[in-house]
Amino acid sequence: MYEIIAEISRWAIPLTLLLVPLAAVLRGVPVFEAFVEGAGEGFATAIKTIPYLVAMLVAISVFRASGAMELMVQTLSPALNLIGFPAEVLPHAIMRPLSGGAALGIATDLIATHGPDSFIGQLVSTMQGSTDTTFYVLTLYFGSVGISRYRYAIISGLAADLTTLAASVFIVQKVFGAGG
C-alpha cells in the first residue's frame, strides 16, 4: 500500500500539469494566451504588494534590532516555563507570525544548538510546520486586493497561532515523552 501511495504522490503534480491544459484545449480555451494574461496579472499584483512587504520587513528588523524581542522573551519566559515551554523557543514563537524566513532562521539555530531529537528541536520543528505567518499573509493578501480593515482577521490569525503554539507543546510532550 505504501508503494502505491508513493507512486501516486510522485505522479500527482506532473499529471495535473498535463491534464489541466489538455482539458482547457479540449474545451477550446486558448491556453497560451490565458497563461500570458494570468502571468501579467500576477506580475501586476506582485508590484502592488512590494510596498506592503517592504514596510513589514522594516518593522520586523526594527523589532529585532531594538531589543524589543529580547525584552519580551525575558518578560514572558518565567510564566511560560511553568507550562513546560522553554524560553529558548520563545523568539521563534514571536517571530513566526511575522516572518517565515526569520522564524526558520531561529529554528535552524535552535536545532543546530540543541539537536533535532531534543525537546527544543522537536518543539520548534512542530511549531514551524503547524503555525502560519499571520502578519505576512495579511500584509500580502489583504494589501494586494486593497482591504484596509482587517481587525478580526488579525484576532483570528493570532488566536490560531496561540492555539497551535499550545497544541505543539502538548503534542511534543505527549508524543515524544519529553518535558520542557
Backbone torsions as a table, in degrees:
resi	resn	phi	psi	omega
1	MET	NA	-40.3	179.8
2	TYR	-59.5	-41.2	-178.9
3	GLU	-64.5	-37.0	179.3
4	ILE	-65.5	-45.9	179.4
5	ILE	-63.9	-40.3	178.5
6	ALA	-62.9	-40.5	179.8
7	GLU	-68.6	-40.9	176.2
8	ILE	-61.9	-43.6	179.3
9	SER	-62.2	-39.3	-178.5
10	ARG	-64.6	-34.8	-174.3
11	TRP	-101.6	-5.1	-174.4
12	ALA	-61.1	-50.3	-176.7
13	ILE	-70.5	-47.4	177.8
14	PRO	-59.0	-39.3	178.6
15	LEU	-66.3	-38.6	178.0
16	THR	-63.9	-43.3	178.9
17	LEU	-65.5	-22.5	176.2
18	LEU	-87.5	-43.9	-173.0
19	LEU	-73.5	-35.6	-178.6
20	VAL	-64.2	-51.7	176.8
21	PRO	-63.8	-34.6	178.4
22	LEU	-63.2	-44.2	177.2
23	ALA	-63.2	-38.2	179.1
24	ALA	-65.2	-43.0	178.3
25	VAL	-62.1	-43.6	179.9
26	LEU	-63.6	-26.5	178.2
27	ARG	-90.4	0.4	177.1
28	GLY	85.7	15.9	178.5
29	VAL	-80.6	131.2	175.1
30	PRO	-73.6	95.0	-169.4
31	VAL	-60.8	-50.0	-176.8
32	PHE	-63.2	-44.9	179.7
33	GLU	-62.8	-40.7	178.3
34	ALA	-65.0	-39.4	178.2
35	PHE	-64.2	-46.6	-179.0
36	VAL	-62.5	-41.8	178.3
37	GLU	-63.2	-44.7	178.4
38	GLY	-64.2	-39.8	177.9
39	ALA	-64.1	-38.9	177.5
40	GLY	-63.6	-43.0	177.3
41	GLU	-65.4	-37.7	177.9
42	GLY	-64.2	-40.6	178.4
43	PHE	-64.8	-42.4	178.2
44	ALA	-62.1	-40.5	177.7
45	THR	-65.0	-41.1	179.3
46	ALA	-62.1	-43.4	178.7
47	ILE	-62.9	-38.9	-178.8
48	LYS	-67.1	-28.6	-176.7
49	THR	-89.0	-11.7	-176.7
50	ILE	-56.5	-45.9	179.2
51	PRO	-59.2	-37.4	178.7
52	TYR	-65.5	-42.3	-179.9
53	LEU	-66.5	-41.8	179.2
54	VAL	-62.7	-44.0	179.1
55	ALA	-60.7	-42.6	-179.1
56	MET	-66.6	-43.0	-179.4
57	LEU	-65.6	-36.7	176.8
58	VAL	-65.6	-43.7	179.7
59	ALA	-61.7	-40.7	178.5
60	ILE	-64.6	-43.2	179.9
61	SER	-62.8	-42.0	178.8
62	VAL	-64.9	-41.6	179.6
63	PHE	-59.5	-44.3	-179.2
64	ARG	-74.4	-45.5	-175.1
65	ALA	-70.4	-27.4	-177.8
66	SER	-75.1	-14.7	-176.5
67	GLY	89.4	2.9	-179.4
68	ALA	-63.4	-36.1	179.5
69	MET	-66.7	-43.9	178.8
70	GLU	-63.0	-39.2	177.7
71	LEU	-63.6	-41.3	178.6
72	MET	-64.9	-40.7	178.6
73	VAL	-62.5	-46.3	179.9
74	GLN	-63.2	-37.2	-178.4
75	THR	-71.0	-42.5	-173.9
76	LEU	-88.6	-21.9	-172.4
77	SER	-61.3	-37.5	178.9
78	PRO	-60.6	-41.6	179.4
79	ALA	-68.6	-39.2	-178.2
80	LEU	-72.5	-30.0	176.3
81	ASN	-61.4	-29.0	179.3
82	LEU	-65.7	-28.5	-179.2
83	ILE	-100.8	10.8	176.5
84	GLY	85.1	19.9	178.7
85	PHE	-101.6	110.3	-176.2
86	PRO	-67.7	139.2	-178.1
87	ALA	-61.6	-28.0	-178.7
88	GLU	-62.4	-27.1	-176.1
89	VAL	-88.0	-14.5	-176.4
90	LEU	-58.8	-41.0	176.0
91	PRO	-57.7	-36.8	177.0
92	HIS	-66.0	-43.5	-179.8
93	ALA	-63.6	-34.6	178.5
94	ILE	-74.2	-40.6	-174.1
95	MET	-79.8	-26.9	-174.7
96	ARG	-57.3	-43.9	177.5
97	PRO	-67.9	-16.3	-176.6
98	LEU	-94.1	-46.0	-172.5
99	SER	-151.5	120.9	177.9
100	GLY	-65.8	-39.4	-179.7
101	GLY	-65.7	-44.3	178.8
102	ALA	-65.4	-41.4	179.1
103	ALA	-65.0	-39.1	178.5
104	LEU	-65.4	-38.3	176.0
105	GLY	-62.2	-43.3	177.7
106	ILE	-64.9	-42.9	178.8
107	ALA	-61.4	-42.3	179.3
108	THR	-62.0	-43.6	177.8
109	ASP	-62.5	-43.2	-179.6
110	LEU	-64.3	-41.4	180.0
111	ILE	-68.5	-39.1	177.7
112	ALA	-65.0	-36.8	-178.2
113	THR	-76.0	-47.4	-172.0
114	HIS	-100.8	-16.1	-179.4
115	GLY	95.1	148.4	-177.2
116	PRO	-69.0	-24.2	-178.1
117	ASP	-96.0	2.4	177.2
118	SER	-77.1	164.7	176.4
119	PHE	-57.7	-44.0	-179.5
120	ILE	-64.8	-43.1	178.2
121	GLY	-62.2	-44.4	178.8
122	GLN	-67.8	-38.7	-179.6
123	LEU	-66.8	-47.4	-178.2
124	VAL	-67.0	-33.0	176.3
125	SER	-66.7	-42.8	178.4
126	THR	-64.2	-43.0	178.5
127	MET	-64.1	-41.3	-179.4
128	GLN	-61.3	-36.8	-178.0
129	GLY	-86.0	-15.7	-173.6
130	SER	-112.5	-9.9	178.9
131	THR	-106.5	169.2	-179.1
132	ASP	-124.4	166.6	178.3
133	THR	-90.7	78.0	-171.5
134	THR	-52.8	-52.6	-176.3
135	PHE	-69.8	-33.5	175.8
136	TYR	-62.9	-47.3	-179.5
137	VAL	-61.5	-46.6	-180.0
138	LEU	-63.4	-43.0	-179.6
139	THR	-62.6	-48.1	-175.2
140	LEU	-71.2	-54.6	-173.1
141	TYR	-74.8	-45.2	-179.2
142	PHE	-70.4	-37.7	178.1
143	GLY	-65.0	-36.1	-176.7
144	SER	-70.2	-25.5	179.7
145	VAL	-108.0	2.8	173.0
146	GLY	83.3	20.5	177.0
147	ILE	-78.1	126.2	-177.5
148	SER	-112.0	-18.8	179.2
149	ARG	-111.0	98.8	-176.7
150	TYR	-130.2	37.4	-178.5
151	ARG	-57.0	-49.1	-177.2
152	TYR	-69.2	-28.0	176.2
153	ALA	-66.5	-38.9	177.6
154	ILE	-65.1	-46.1	179.8
155	ILE	-60.7	-45.4	179.9
156	SER	-64.6	-43.9	-179.5
157	GLY	-64.0	-44.4	179.2
158	LEU	-68.9	-34.0	174.9
159	ALA	-63.8	-40.4	176.8
160	ALA	-65.1	-40.3	177.9
161	ASP	-62.4	-43.7	178.0
162	LEU	-64.3	-40.1	179.0
163	THR	-63.0	-45.7	-180.0
164	THR	-69.8	-29.9	175.4
165	LEU	-63.6	-49.8	178.6
166	ALA	-64.2	-40.5	179.1
167	ALA	-65.2	-37.2	178.4
168	SER	-61.6	-45.5	178.8
169	VAL	-61.7	-46.9	-178.7
170	PHE	-61.5	-48.9	-176.6
171	ILE	-64.6	-45.2	-179.2
172	VAL	-63.9	-39.3	177.5
173	GLN	-63.9	-42.3	-176.8
174	LYS	-78.4	-44.7	-175.5
175	VAL	-74.4	-44.7	-175.6
176	PHE	-95.5	-6.4	176.0
177	GLY	68.7	18.1	-179.6
178	ALA	-100.1	157.4	176.4
179	GLY	-131.4	142.9	-177.7
180	GLY	-84.0	NA	NA
